[in-house]
Amino acid sequence: MSEFDELDAMKKIAAALEPLDDAARARALQWASARFRNTKSVVSFDQPPSRGLEIASGPSVSNEYASFAELFDAANPITERDKALVAAFWTQVCENVSAFPAQSLNTLLKDLGHGIANITEALTTLRNEKPALVLQLKKAGTTQQARKTYKLTQEGAKRVAAMTKASFSTKELA
């Protein structure tokens, strides 16, 4: 294979990814990385810049609730997946964390007495919704129990905002 073949492949990949939004592009790259992981080269991708959320009018959710307990009470989640979604919102938006491990969400929930039996299963359910409410960014290890890192999507934030009856719009954070 010549370097021209490699350059041609890169051009084709760029052309295929260009029309996609950041989330779809990240999923496509994640798939490609997993598909070709057994090749001899080591591939590493940086995540696209994270997009944050901000409330459009009135106080922001991050300013309106001084603690996770207050946000949780306002959202009043019933299902395990909704509890995980509220914890993800608190972690990413209120604490301004761009990505988070699943276990950190369950720790927040356990502190309130609302721990989830299988946090990864709850997050997988959120990830499989259309549109996705969370994205899995990476998995450390090859076993099913490997540590996974997630990110809340704009749609996920909208769902929590609706649960707290807050109106919001999207805005890019640094």
C-alpha positions in Angstrom: 0.0 0.0 0.0 1.4 3.4 -1.0 1.0 6.6 1.0 -1.3 7.8 -1.8 -3.7 4.9 -1.1 -3.6 6.0 2.6 -4.3 9.6 1.7 -7.1 8.5 -0.6 -8.7 6.5 2.2 -8.4 9.5 4.5 -10.1 11.8 2.0 -13.0 9.2 1.6 -13.4 9.0 5.4 -13.4 12.8 5.7 -16.0 13.1 2.9 -18.2 10.5 4.6 -18.0 12.1 8.0 -18.3 15.7 6.9 -22.2 15.9 6.7 -22.6 14.3 10.1 -23.2 16.2 13.4 -20.6 15.9 16.2 -22.5 13.1 18.0 -23.0 11.0 14.9 -19.4 11.6 13.8 -18.1 10.5 17.3 -20.3 7.3 17.0 -18.9 6.6 13.5 -15.3 7.1 14.7 -16.0 5.0 17.7 -17.3 2.2 15.6 -14.4 2.4 13.1 -11.9 2.3 16.0 -13.6 -0.8 17.5 -13.9 -2.4 14.0 -10.2 -2.0 13.2 -8.8 -2.3 16.8 -7.1 -5.6 16.1 -4.9 -4.1 13.5 -1.2 -3.6 14.3 -1.4 0.1 14.7 -2.7 1.9 17.8 -5.5 4.3 17.2 -6.5 7.1 19.6 -9.2 9.7 18.9 -9.7 12.9 20.8 -13.4 13.6 21.6 -15.1 16.5 19.8 -15.4 19.7 21.8 -18.1 19.2 24.4 -21.3 21.2 24.1 -22.8 22.3 27.4 -26.2 23.5 28.3 -27.5 26.7 29.7 -31.0 27.7 30.8 -32.5 30.4 28.5 -34.6 32.4 30.8 -34.7 32.8 34.5 -32.2 31.1 36.8 -30.2 28.3 35.4 -30.7 24.8 36.7 -27.1 24.9 38.0 -27.8 28.1 39.9 -31.4 27.2 40.9 -30.4 24.1 42.9 -27.6 24.3 45.4 -27.3 20.5 45.8 -28.0 17.3 43.9 -30.6 16.5 46.5 -32.6 19.6 45.6 -32.4 18.9 41.8 -33.4 15.3 42.4 -36.4 16.4 44.5 -37.5 18.9 41.8 -37.2 16.4 39.0 -38.8 13.6 41.0 -37.5 10.7 38.9 -39.3 7.4 39.2 -37.5 4.9 37.0 -33.9 3.9 37.4 -33.0 5.4 34.0 -34.6 8.7 34.9 -32.6 8.7 38.2 -29.4 8.1 36.2 -30.4 10.9 33.8 -30.8 13.4 36.6 -27.5 12.4 38.1 -25.8 12.8 34.7 -27.3 16.2 34.3 -26.1 17.3 37.8 -22.6 16.0 37.1 -22.2 17.4 33.6 -24.2 20.7 33.7 -24.2 21.7 37.4 -20.7 20.5 38.2 -19.4 21.4 34.8 -17.8 18.0 34.1 -17.4 17.2 30.4 -17.5 13.4 30.8 -18.2 11.1 33.7 -17.8 7.4 34.7 -21.0 5.5 35.4 -20.0 4.7 39.0 -19.8 8.4 39.9 -23.5 8.7 39.1 -24.4 5.8 41.3 -22.4 7.2 44.1 -24.5 10.4 44.0 -27.7 8.4 44.0 -26.5 6.1 46.8 -25.8 9.1 49.0 -29.5 10.0 48.6 -30.6 6.4 49.2 -31.6 5.9 45.6 -28.8 3.7 44.3 -29.3 1.8 41.1 -28.7 -2.0 41.0 -27.1 -1.8 37.6 -26.1 1.8 36.6 -24.5 0.6 33.3 -27.8 -1.0 32.3 -29.7 2.2 33.1 -27.2 4.3 31.0 -27.3 1.8 28.1 -31.1 2.2 28.0 -30.6 6.0 27.8 -28.0 5.6 25.2 -30.2 3.3 23.1 -33.1 5.8 23.0 -33.7 7.7 19.7 -32.4 10.4 20.0 -29.8 9.2 22.5 -30.0 10.9 25.9 -26.4 9.9 26.8 -23.4 8.9 24.8 -20.8 6.3 25.8 -17.4 7.9 25.0 -15.1 5.1 26.0 -14.7 1.8 27.6 -11.6 1.0 29.6 -10.9 -2.7 29.2 -12.4 -5.6 27.2 -14.7 -7.3 29.7 -18.4 -6.5 30.0 -17.6 -5.1 33.5 -15.0 -2.6 32.2 -15.3 1.0 33.3 -17.2 3.2 30.9 -17.2 6.9 30.4 -20.4 8.8 29.3 -21.6 12.2 28.3 -25.0 13.8 28.5 -26.6 14.8 25.1 -28.6 17.9 24.4 -31.7 15.8 24.3 -30.9 14.3 27.7 -30.6 17.8 29.1 -33.9 18.8 27.6 -35.5 15.8 29.3 -34.2 16.8 32.7 -35.2 20.4 32.1 -38.7 19.2 31.3 -38.7 17.1 34.5 -37.8 20.2 36.5 -40.2 22.3 34.4 -37.3 24.6 33.4 -37.0 26.1 29.9 -33.6 26.0 28.3 -31.7 26.5 25.1 -28.4 25.1 24.1 -25.2 27.1 24.3 -21.6 26.1 23.8 -19.5 26.0 27.0 -15.8 26.3 27.0 
